[in-house]
Every structure is written in structure tokens, then in C-alpha cells.
């Protein structure tokens, strides 16, 4: 070899280069072999399904040669038929992908990307529908439309705009990277896109039926196409997992990379106590900082920056409704303590604001971190839905934060979120939403609701079985805030059909009702929910008298492990940036 010295030792630099090349060749070989295996397995699944369906079709055709309606298998590419059969909305899948693939076999990953393109095009159309200024001149003009309904339309523009962003991100990542490398990201973003569709619909819950029906009708295709993309990528993930490709690919250079925004300099700063002194922006009510409000400070954060921007907010109560917009990436807000630096608002549903818009502090920009901050909504229990903190941002972290309201306190809307050593107060459904969220080492304090109400700690909003979402409460303390002897308090109730919530390794006070869980309506719950308790302690932890619903599970250690930081959030790669401690697994 050219870099070897005759009869001498190899130079250290040359040896290092040799090792790098050797490891790179090994990685490339593993990836190539793994890809071949994946293609083989997927094609086997495709052709197995096709053969099965063709046999069924032949049998059906022998019995009824005139039964074709234009959407049956003989008029579709075999690849499209096989992939669409794993979706929830097969007819929508056939009609959207069938015209794009006329003949021959198309790889499943290509069909997945085509399905995202279709969903993106339809989502973009419905954004225009909700943005149309002619609504008030058209069908809205004949209806009794209040300000809440008008705000609902504005919210849908925001929400569907977020859905478009997530579909765009899925398309870009799925097209540039190995699908296996980004498959959990894709599932997260597509789950979020589906959540935004449902949140838009939920905003018209109190609207006239004709208007609500029109909204649902206009969102139908976009909702179904997005769900189908999610189903396809979930299926691909299961195929890959069945042959342990994820383990083989763990040596991939892409897999070992840190997130672009996790620069070593930023990481060292965030893990020290020097944050306040070295903050990029200082906010202070007394004028000793550059800005007096957080809203004004956020205007000076760079757009879509990969560099962390640290905002130090000095002690005081900041009466403002704050939005960290979706273009404000990598923002970190640091206060003087959870009870010293407080953002306070009072928007609420009863006074005419949709739940989505009531948040005192709303976060949309990805990779957001908050430390030593307080967020509260002072509307009170009589005003019903009144959110203190809402987060839609992916990979958001809250460390030592105070989150205080009554109904709907913490809105974990979508994407991946982590809360550590936070104090959370509320009454009805006060931890809710459809993100993948882990609350770890937190204090959860149900408080006195308005007369006649019952307390429910969680209301999880999973609407699609393929979504990778749920609420995981690990190693937390659930205790009453005040005297709740006259109030029934439950662990949660199923907001949507696939509601998923796990309490594990936590301390439950005696005030928790023996039934554990409360129905949303009636006296039961959908069989499709997933509610579980694992290794909890305390007088309220006994499961002996829990409701006997099919969806209330007794789970193993392995099943519980699926709801830990590492497995549920892939948090090992992004939580260290916050400097917050965390427990990766059980």
C-alpha cells in the first residue's frame, strides 16, 4: 500500500485514514446488502398480496364477469393495488395513485412519495379554500356566523399551512435520504399533518351544521390522502423491522450524525449555568434589557436559523399572548425561575375565542426549549377551555416550567415533546392533544373545578391507528392541589377513537377515583383506545376496580418500554441539547 513505509511502522495519520476508509467500506456494504434484503422483502409482500388478490379476482370474475366498476384490481397497477390495500381509505388510494402508475411494477417507496405528492397538492388546495376572502360573501353570508367561527377559519389557514409544511418536509426528506434513516421523522410529520386537519374541524364544533358539514366535506380528500401516506410508510417500517434492518443500519454514517442545530459550542453553552450572561437577547419589564416584551424580542430572532438563539427573560409577570412562529427555529427562552418569570393571559372559549387561539404561550418553531419559566391562563374554571401553553413544534423541551390554568391547561398539539420537572395544574382534560409526549419527573396537580365538574387529567386525541402519538407520564407525582374530597378525579378520558395514554412508575394519590378512567360519552369507550398503568405506586395506583373496557390494558415491561424517551421520542438524539436531565428508558 502506498502509504506504508518499508520495514517501518505505519504513520498514525495514515493508519487513521485507513481505518476510516475500511469502516466506510464496511458501512456501504452493510447498507447495500440491507437495501437488497429490504427490496426483496417488500417485493415479496407486494407480489404475495398481488397473487392473493389476483386469485380472488379470478374467482370473482368466474362468478360475475360484469362486476367491474372501474376501480377493481385488473384496471390498476399490481404495485398500486398491493400498497393501497394497507391503507384505511383504499378507494381514495386507488383513485389518486392509479392514474399516476399505468403499468409495470413500481417500488413501494416510490409509491409512498407519490402518495405524499398527492396529499400535498390537495392540502394546498384546501388552504386556498379557507383563505378565500369570498367566504363571507358566499355561503357564510346566509349563516349566523360569530367571531369564534371567523377565527376558526383563520385558524384553519394556520393549521393547514402547517400540514402543507409537514407534507413538504416529508417529501423532501423521503426523496433525499434513505427512507429507513428518516422513517420515524416521516411518521411524526405525517401524524402531525393529520392532527392539523382534525384540529381545523374541531374548531367548528359549535358552528351551524351546514357550515360544519361543508368544512368536513372540503377536508375529506386531504384527510384521506394524508392518512394513506402515513399508512404506507408505517407498513414499510414494519417490513423493515421484521428483518431487523434497523439494527444493521445503526452503523450508517447518517444515523450517527447529530442534528445540524446541535453544534458542540451551543451544546456546551446550554449545559452550563452561563446562559443568562451569554444570552443573545435580554427581555426585562423594568427596561434593563433590550426589550420589554417577549413578543418584541421574538421579532429579532433570525428566520429558520440552525444556530441556537437564547432569550433571557428577567423576573416579572409579562401580560401578553406570545407566539413563537413556525419560522423561528432553535429558540431557547430562559427565565429566573418557574415562579419568578411568568407569561400570563386570559383568553378563553366562553368569551368567544376558539380553544386553539386561547393559548397564552404558543410554540410553532421547531427545536424550541424553555427553562425556568411560568405560563398561565387566569380565565378561571367558569370560562371553560383556556390554554396556558400550546406546542406544535417538533422536538420541543420544557425543563423546570410552571404551567397553570384550569380546563385545557397544557395543549400538546402535535409532533415530539418532552417535559421534565415541570409543575402542571388544571381541572378538565388539562393535559391534552395529539403529540408524542413524555412527561418525566413532573408534579401534576388536579385542582378544584367549577361546581358540578369532574377532573380528568388527560384527554389524548389520536384519530388514526397509524399515528405514532400518545401521552406518556413517567415517574411523576400526581397529587391534589387543595381539598378535592368532594370532586371525582380520573386519570383521563378518550377524546378520540384511538386515544393512547400510559401512566408508569408514578405516584398516584388516594384522590384518584377507583375506576381510573372516565368515558367521554355514555358509559363506555371505543375498543380501539389504549390506556395502561405500569408499576405505579401510592394509594391511588390500585387497578383492582378499574373500568373493564377492552382498551384498558395490562402491559409488560417490554410494552411499557415503547413509551420511554428513547423508544417513543427518539429523544436520545435531541434532548441532550437542552441540558435537561432525562431518563432514556425504563
C-alpha positions in Angstrom: 0.0 0.0 0.0 1.4 3.4 -1.0 1.3 4.9 2.5 3.2 2.1 4.2 6.9 2.8 5.0 9.2 -0.1 4.0 10.3 -2.0 7.1 8.9 0.7 9.3 5.7 1.4 11.2 2.6 3.0 9.7 2.3 6.7 10.3 -0.5 7.5 12.8 -2.3 9.8 10.4 -2.1 7.2 7.6 -3.4 4.5 9.9 -6.3 6.7 10.9 -7.2 7.4 7.3 -7.0 3.6 6.6 -9.4 2.8 9.4 -11.9 5.5 8.3 -11.9 4.1 4.7 -12.2 0.5 6.0 -15.2 1.4 8.2 -16.8 3.4 5.4 -16.5 0.4 3.0 -18.0 -1.8 5.7 -20.9 0.6 6.2 -21.6 0.9 2.5 -21.5 -2.9 2.2 -24.0 -3.3 5.1 -26.3 -0.7 3.7 -26.2 -2.2 0.2 -26.9 -5.7 1.5 -29.6 -4.3 3.7 -31.3 -2.5 0.9 -31.3 -5.7 -1.2 -32.9 -7.5 1.7 -35.5 -4.7 2.1 -36.4 -4.7 -1.6 -36.7 -8.4 -1.6 -38.9 -8.5 1.5 -41.1 -5.6 0.2 -41.4 -7.1 -3.2 -42.3 -10.4 -1.7 -45.0 -8.7 0.3 -46.2 -6.8 -2.8 -46.2 -9.9 -5.1 -47.7 -12.1 -2.3 -50.6 -9.7 -1.9 -50.9 -9.4 -5.7 -51.0 -13.1 -6.2 -53.6 -13.5 -3.4 -55.7 -10.7 -4.8 -55.4 -12.0 -8.4 -56.6 -15.4 -7.3 -59.6 -13.8 -5.5 -60.3 -11.6 -8.6 -60.1 -14.7 -10.9 -62.6 -16.4 -8.7 -64.9 -13.4 -8.6 -64.7 -12.9 -12.4 -65.7 -16.5 -12.9 -68.8 -15.9 -10.9 -69.6 -12.4 -12.3 -67.8 -11.2 -15.4 -69.7 -7.9 -15.4 -68.9 -6.8 -11.9 -66.0 -4.4 -12.7 -66.7 -0.8 -11.6 -63.6 0.8 -12.9 -61.7 0.6 -9.6 -61.1 -3.2 -9.3 -57.6 -4.7 -9.4 -57.4 -5.6 -13.2 -57.5 -1.9 -14.1 -54.8 -1.0 -11.5 -51.0 -1.5 -11.4 -50.3 -4.5 -9.3 -48.0 -2.3 -7.2 -50.7 0.3 -6.6 -53.2 -2.4 -5.6 -50.8 -4.0 -3.1 -49.7 -0.8 -1.5 -53.2 0.7 -1.3 -54.5 -2.4 0.4 -52.6 -1.5 3.6 -54.4 1.9 3.8 -57.5 2.9 5.6 -59.0 4.6 2.6 -58.4 2.2 -0.2 -60.8 3.8 -2.7 -59.1 7.2 -2.3 -55.7 5.5 -2.7 -56.8 3.7 -5.9 -58.3 6.9 -7.4 -55.4 9.1 -6.5 -52.4 6.8 -7.4 -54.0 4.6 -10.1 -53.9 7.3 -12.8 -50.2 8.0 -12.0 -49.0 4.4 -12.4 -50.2 2.9 -15.7 -48.2 -0.3 -16.0 -45.3 -2.3 -14.6 -44.0 -2.7 -11.1 -43.2 0.5 -9.1 -41.2 0.3 -5.9 -43.2 0.9 -2.7 -41.0 3.7 -1.6 -41.7 5.5 -4.9 -45.4 5.0 -4.4 -45.1 6.4 -0.9 -43.5 9.6 -2.3 -46.3 9.8 -5.0 -48.9 9.5 -2.2 -47.3 12.4 -0.4 -47.3 14.5 -3.6 -51.0 13.8 -4.0 -51.7 14.7 -0.3 -49.6 17.9 -0.7 -51.5 19.0 -3.8 -54.8 18.5 -2.1 -53.8 20.2 1.2 -52.6 23.2 -0.8 -56.0 23.4 -2.5 -57.9 23.4 0.8 -55.6 26.1 2.2 -56.8 28.3 -0.6 -60.4 27.3 0.2 -60.0 28.5 3.8 -58.1 31.6 2.7 -60.7 32.7 0.2 -62.0 36.2 1.1 -65.3 35.4 -0.7 -66.5 33.1 2.2 -68.3 35.9 3.9 -70.0 36.9 0.6 -70.8 33.3 -0.2 -72.3 30.6 2.0 -71.2 32.3 5.2 -73.4 35.3 4.4 -76.6 33.4 5.0 -75.5 32.0 8.3 -75.3 33.3 11.8 -71.5 33.5 12.0 -70.0 34.7 15.2 -66.4 35.9 15.8 -65.4 32.5 17.0 -66.4 30.9 13.7 -64.5 33.5 11.8 -61.5 32.9 14.0 -62.0 29.2 13.2 -61.4 29.9 9.5 -58.3 31.9 10.3 -57.0 29.0 12.5 -57.7 26.5 9.7 -55.4 28.6 7.4 -52.7 28.4 10.0 -53.3 24.7 10.7 -53.5 23.6 7.1 -50.4 25.7 6.3 -48.6 23.7 8.9 -49.9 20.5 7.3 -48.5 21.7 3.9 -45.2 22.4 5.6 -45.1 18.9 7.1 -46.0 17.2 3.9 -43.3 19.3 2.1 -40.8 18.2 4.7 -41.8 14.6 4.3 -41.4 14.8 0.6 -38.0 16.4 0.8 -36.7 14.0 3.4 -38.1 10.9 1.8 -36.6 11.9 -1.6 -33.1 12.8 -0.4 -32.4 10.3 2.3 -32.6 6.5 2.7 -36.2 6.0 3.7 -35.1 3.9 6.7 -32.9 6.7 8.0 -35.8 9.1 8.3 -38.8 6.8 8.8 -39.6 7.9 12.3 -39.4 11.6 11.3 -41.8 10.8 8.4 -44.3 9.1 10.7 -44.1 12.0 13.1 -44.7 14.7 10.5 -47.5 12.8 8.7 -49.2 12.2 12.1 -48.9 15.9 12.7 -50.4 16.8 9.3 -53.4 14.5 10.1 -53.7 16.2 13.5 -53.9 19.6 11.9 -56.8 18.5 9.7 -58.7 17.2 12.7 -57.9 20.4 14.8 -59.3 22.5 12.0 -62.6 20.5 12.1 -62.7 20.7 15.9 -62.7 24.5 15.6 -66.2 24.3 14.2 -67.7 22.1 16.8 -70.2 24.8 17.9 -70.9 26.1 14.4 -74.1 25.5 12.4 -74.4 22.0 11.0 -74.4 23.1 7.3 -71.2 25.0 7.8 -69.5 22.2 9.7 -70.6 19.7 7.0 -69.1 22.0 4.4 -65.8 22.1 6.2 -65.6 18.4 6.7 -66.5 17.8 3.0 -63.8 20.1 1.8 -61.2 18.4 4.0 -62.3 14.8 3.1 -59.8 14.1 0.3 -56.9 15.9 2.0 -57.5 14.0 5.3 -57.8 10.6 3.5 -54.7 11.2 1.3 -52.6 12.2 4.3 -53.8 9.1 6.2 -52.9 6.9 3.3 -49.3 8.2 3.1 -49.0 7.6 6.8 -50.3 4.0 6.4 -47.9 3.3 3.6 -44.8 4.5 5.5 -45.9 2.6 8.6 -46.2 -0.6 6.6 -42.7 0.0 5.2 -41.4 0.5 8.7 -43.0 -2.8 9.8 -41.4 -4.6 6.9 -38.0 -3.2 7.7 -38.4 -4.1 11.4 -39.4 -7.6 10.6 -35.9 -8.3 9.2 -34.0 -6.2 11.8 -32.8 -3.8 9.2 -32.8 -1.0 11.8 -30.1 -2.8 13.8 -28.0 -3.4 10.7 -28.3 0.3 9.6 -27.3 1.5 13.1 -23.7 1.8 11.8 -24.8 4.1 9.0 -22.9 7.4 9.0 -26.3 9.2 8.6 -27.6 7.5 11.7 -24.6 8.6 13.8 -24.8 12.2 12.9 -26.1 14.7 15.4 -28.8 17.1 14.4 -27.5 20.1 12.4 -28.5 22.5 15.1 -26.7 20.6 17.9 -23.3 22.4 17.4 -20.8 21.5 20.1 -20.4 25.2 21.1 -24.1 25.5 21.6 -24.3 22.3 23.5 -21.7 23.3 25.9 -23.4 26.7 26.5 -26.8 25.1 27.1 -25.4 22.7 29.6 -23.8 25.4 31.8 -25.2 27.9 34.2 -23.9 30.7 32.0 -27.0 31.0 29.9 -28.2 34.3 31.2 -24.9 36.1 30.9 -24.3 34.9 27.4 -27.9 35.3 26.1 -28.4 36.7 22.6 -31.4 38.8 23.7 -32.5 40.1 27.1 -36.1 40.9 28.0 -36.9 42.9 31.1 -40.1 44.7 32.2 -38.0 47.3 34.1 -36.2 48.4 30.9 -32.8 46.9 31.9 -32.9 44.6 28.9 -33.1 45.3 25.1 -36.8 44.7 25.0 -39.7 44.9 27.5 -41.9 42.2 25.9 -41.2 38.6 24.7 -43.2 39.3 21.5 -40.9 42.2 20.5 -37.8 40.1 21.2 -39.0 37.2 19.0 -39.3 39.6 16.1 -35.5 39.8 16.2 -34.8 36.1 16.1 -33.4 35.1 12.7 -35.7 33.2 10.3 -35.1 29.4 10.0 -31.7 29.6 11.7 -29.7 26.5 12.5 -28.0 28.4 15.3 -29.5 28.5 18.7 -30.9 31.9 19.9 -31.1 32.3 23.7 -33.6 34.8 25.1 -33.2 35.6 28.8 -36.4 36.9 30.3 -35.9 38.6 33.7 -38.3 38.0 36.6 -41.7 39.6 36.4 -45.2 38.9 35.1 -45.5 39.5 31.3 -49.1 40.1 30.4 -49.0 39.1 26.7 -50.1 36.3 24.4 -46.9 35.1 22.8 -46.5 33.1 19.5 -43.1 31.5 18.6 -43.9 31.4 14.8 -43.0 28.4 12.7 -40.1 30.3 11.0 -38.4 30.9 14.4 -36.2 27.8 14.8 -34.0 26.9 17.7 -35.3 29.4 20.1 -34.4 28.9 23.8 -36.2 31.0 26.5 -34.7 31.1 29.9 -36.3 32.7 33.0 -35.3 33.4 36.5 -37.4 30.6 37.9 -40.8 28.9 37.2 -42.5 31.1 39.8 -40.4 34.3 39.1 -40.7 34.8 35.3 -44.3 34.3 34.3 -46.2 34.8 31.0 -49.9 35.5 31.7 -53.0 35.7 29.6 -56.8 35.2 30.0 -58.2 34.3 26.5 -61.0 31.7 26.7 -63.7 29.8 24.9 -66.7 31.3 26.8 -65.7 34.8 25.7 -65.6 33.8 22.1 -62.1 32.5 21.3 -61.6 29.0 19.8 -59.6 26.7 22.1 -56.7 26.7 19.6 -56.4 30.5 19.9 -56.7 30.8 23.7 -53.1 29.8 24.4 -51.1 32.3 26.5 -47.9 30.9 25.0 -48.0 29.1 21.6 -44.9 27.5 20.0 -44.7 26.5 16.4 -41.0 26.9 15.6 -39.1 23.6 15.8 -36.4 22.7 18.4 -37.8 25.1 21.0 -36.5 25.0 24.6 -37.9 26.7 27.7 -36.2 26.6 31.1 -37.2 28.1 34.4 -40.4 29.8 33.0 -44.0 30.1 34.1 -47.0 30.0 31.7 -50.5 30.7 33.0 -54.1 31.4 31.9 -56.1 33.3 34.5 -59.5 32.9 32.9 -60.7 30.6 35.7 -62.9 27.4 35.6 -66.1 29.2 34.7 -64.6 30.2 31.3 -64.1 26.5 30.3 -61.3 26.0 27.7 -58.5 28.4 28.4 -55.0 27.2 27.4 -51.8 28.3 29.2 -49.3 26.6 26.9 -49.7 25.1 23.4 -46.9 23.4 21.5 -46.9 22.2 17.9 -43.2 22.4 17.4 -41.2 19.2 16.8 -38.6 18.3 19.3 -39.7 20.8 22.0 -38.4 20.7 25.5 -39.7 22.2 28.8 -37.5 22.0 31.8 -38.5 23.3 35.3 -41.5 25.1 34.0 -44.8 26.1 35.7 -47.9 25.5 33.6 -51.0 26.8 35.3 -54.7 27.0 34.3 -58.0 25.1 34.8 -59.6 23.4 31.8 -57.2 22.5 28.9 -54.1 23.9 30.6 -51.4 22.1 28.5 -52.2 21.6 24.8 -49.5 19.2 23.5 -50.9 19.6 19.9 -48.5 17.6 17.7 -45.0 16.3 17.0 -42.5 15.2 19.6 -42.4 16.9 23.0 -40.6 16.4 26.4 -41.4 17.9 29.8 -39.0 17.4 32.8 -39.5 18.6 36.4 -42.5 20.8 35.5 -45.5 21.7 37.7 -48.8 21.3 35.8 -52.1 22.5 37.3 -55.6 22.0 36.0 -59.1 20.6 36.1 -60.8 19.2 33.0 -58.7 17.5 30.3 -55.8 19.6 31.4 -53.1 17.6 29.5 -54.5 17.1 26.0 -53.6 17.0 22.3 -52.1 14.5 19.8 -48.4 14.8 20.1 -45.9 12.1 21.1 -45.2 13.5 24.5 -43.3 12.2 27.6 -43.7 14.0 30.9 -41.0 12.8 33.3 -40.4 13.7 36.9 -43.2 16.3 36.9 -45.7 17.3 39.5 -49.3 17.0 38.2 -51.8 18.9 40.4 -55.5 18.5 39.8 -57.3 21.4 41.4 -60.9 22.4 42.4 -63.1 22.7 39.2 -66.3 24.7 38.9 -69.3 23.2 40.7 -70.7 20.1 39.0 -67.5 19.3 37.1 -65.2 16.2 37.4 -61.5 16.3 37.0 -59.8 14.5 34.1 -56.0 14.7 33.9 -55.6 13.7 30.3 -57.6 13.8 27.0 -55.5 12.3 24.2 -56.5 12.9 20.6 -55.2 10.1 18.4 -57.6 9.7 15.4 -55.7 7.2 13.2 -54.3 3.9 14.2 -51.1 4.5 12.3 -50.2 7.7 14.2 -47.2 7.4 16.5 -48.7 9.6 19.1 -49.8 9.4 22.8 -49.3 10.7 26.3 -46.6 9.0 28.4 -46.4 10.0 32.1 -43.3 8.5 33.7 -42.0 8.9 37.3 -44.4 11.8 38.0 -46.2 12.7 41.2 -50.0 13.1 40.9 -51.3 14.9 43.9 -54.3 17.2 44.7 -53.9 21.0 44.8 -56.3 21.9 47.6 -59.1 19.9 49.0 -60.6 17.6 46.4 -62.6 15.4 48.7 -65.9 16.4 47.1 -64.6 16.0 43.5 -64.2 12.9 41.4 -60.7 12.9 39.7 -59.8 10.5 36.9 -56.6 9.7 35.0 -58.2 10.7 31.7 -61.0 10.2 29.2 -60.8 9.2 25.5 -61.2 12.3 23.4 -60.8 10.5 20.1 -61.2 6.8 19.0 -57.6 5.8 19.3 -56.8 7.8 22.4 -53.5 6.5 23.8 -52.2 7.2 27.4 -49.8 5.4 29.7 -49.1 6.2 33.4 -46.0 4.4 34.5 -43.6 4.4 37.5 -45.6 7.3 39.0 -47.1 8.1 42.4 -50.9 8.3 42.4 -52.6 9.9 45.4 -55.7 8.4 47.1 -58.0 11.0 45.5 -57.8 9.2 42.1 -61.2 7.6 41.5 -61.0 3.7 41.7 -62.5 3.4 38.2 -59.4 5.2 36.9 -60.8 6.3 33.6 -64.0 8.3 32.6 -66.0 7.8 29.4 -66.2 10.7 27.0 -69.9 10.0 26.5 -72.1 7.2 27.7 -70.8 4.6 30.0 -68.0 3.0 27.9 -65.2 3.8 25.4 -64.2 2.7 21.9 -62.4 -0.7 21.8 -59.6 0.9 19.9 -58.2 3.1 22.7 -55.0 2.2 24.5 -55.0 3.0 28.2 -52.4 1.5 30.6 -50.8 1.8 34.0 -47.5 0.2 34.8 -45.5 -0.1 38.1 -47.3 2.9 39.7 -47.3 3.3 43.5 -49.4 5.2 46.0 -52.9 4.7 47.4 -54.5 5.6 44.0 -52.5 3.1 42.0 -54.5 0.0 42.6 -56.1 -1.3 39.3 -58.4 -3.7 41.1 -61.6 -1.6 40.4 -60.6 0.0 37.1 -63.2 0.2 34.3 -63.4 -3.1 32.3 -63.1 -1.6 28.9 -61.3 -3.6 26.2 -58.9 -0.7 25.6 -57.7 -0.6 29.2 -54.6 -2.8 29.1 -52.3 -4.7 31.5 -48.9 -4.3 29.9 -45.5 -5.9 30.2 -42.1 -4.2 30.7 -41.4 -4.5 27.0 -44.7 -2.8 26.1 -44.1 -0.1 28.7 -40.7 0.5 27.3 -42.2 1.5 24.0 -43.4 4.7 25.7 -40.0 5.8 27.1 -37.9 8.7 25.8 -35.7 6.6 23.6 -38.3 4.4 22.0 -41.2 6.9 21.8 -39.5 10.1 21.0 -36.1 9.0 19.6 -35.1 11.5 22.3 -31.5 10.4 22.8 -30.5 12.4 19.8 -32.1 15.7 20.5 -32.9 16.1 24.2 -29.3 16.4 25.3 -29.1 19.8 23.6 -31.3 21.3 26.3 -29.0 20.5 29.2 -32.1 18.9 30.9 -31.6 15.6 32.6 -33.7 12.7 31.3 -34.1 9.0 31.8 -33.8 7.3 28.4 -35.6 4.0 29.1 -37.2 2.1 32.0 
